[in-house]
């Protein structure tokens, strides 16, 4: 698995929730991954703290997140 920007992990309470550090301010953000959105996904989220845009890329294989990146847009 490839994790980018400090960390990203699957929350043990919600298997589809991904936690990651904002590449702008470093504050933890959480996003519910959409497993029906295709194997490779790319979208932009705003940081919950600083509101800067974050480019999210993820790859899903066999019902699990295999690759995840959170980068400055």
C-alpha positions as CSV (number, residue, x, y, z in Angstrom):
1,X,0.0,0.0,0.0
2,X,1.1,3.5,-0.7
3,X,0.3,6.3,1.7
4,X,1.1,9.9,1.1
5,X,1.2,13.1,3.2
6,X,2.0,11.9,6.6
7,X,-0.6,9.2,7.0
8,X,-3.9,7.9,5.9
9,X,-5.6,5.0,7.5
10,X,-8.9,3.1,7.4
11,X,-10.8,3.9,10.6
12,X,-11.5,0.7,12.5
13,X,-15.0,2.0,13.3
14,X,-16.0,2.8,9.7
15,X,-14.2,0.7,7.1
16,X,-14.9,3.3,4.4
17,X,-13.5,6.3,6.4
18,X,-10.1,7.6,5.4
19,X,-8.1,9.9,7.7
20,X,-5.3,12.0,6.3
21,X,-3.3,15.1,7.1
22,X,-4.0,18.2,5.1
23,X,-1.0,19.0,2.9
24,X,-1.5,22.7,3.6
25,X,-2.0,23.0,7.4
26,X,-1.3,19.4,8.6
27,X,-4.6,19.0,10.5
28,X,-6.3,15.6,10.3
29,X,-9.3,15.4,7.9
30,X,-11.6,12.4,7.4
31,X,-13.4,11.4,4.2
32,X,-15.9,8.6,3.5
33,X,-14.5,6.7,0.5
34,X,-17.1,5.8,-2.2
35,X,-16.4,2.2,-3.1
36,X,-19.0,2.4,-5.9
37,X,-17.1,5.3,-7.6
38,X,-14.8,3.1,-9.7
39,X,-11.4,1.5,-9.2
40,X,-9.5,4.8,-9.7
41,X,-10.9,8.0,-8.3
42,X,-9.6,11.6,-8.4
43,X,-11.5,14.5,-6.8
44,X,-10.9,17.7,-4.8
45,X,-12.0,18.3,-1.2
46,X,-11.6,21.4,0.9
47,X,-9.7,21.1,4.2
48,X,-12.1,21.0,7.2
49,X,-9.7,23.4,9.0
50,X,-8.0,25.8,6.6
51,X,-10.5,25.4,3.6
52,X,-7.7,25.0,1.0
53,X,-8.3,22.6,-1.8
54,X,-6.8,19.0,-1.5
55,X,-6.5,16.8,-4.5
56,X,-7.4,13.2,-3.5
57,X,-6.5,10.2,-5.5
58,X,-7.4,6.7,-4.5
59,X,-7.4,3.2,-6.0
60,X,-9.7,0.5,-4.8
61,X,-8.9,-3.2,-5.2
62,X,-11.0,-6.1,-4.0
63,X,-13.1,-3.8,-1.8
64,X,-10.1,-2.1,0.0
65,X,-8.2,1.1,-0.6
66,X,-4.9,0.1,-2.1
67,X,-3.4,3.5,-2.9
68,X,-4.2,6.9,-1.4
69,X,-2.7,10.4,-1.9
70,X,-3.7,13.8,-0.6
71,X,-1.8,16.6,-2.3
72,X,-2.0,20.4,-2.7
73,X,-4.1,21.3,-5.7
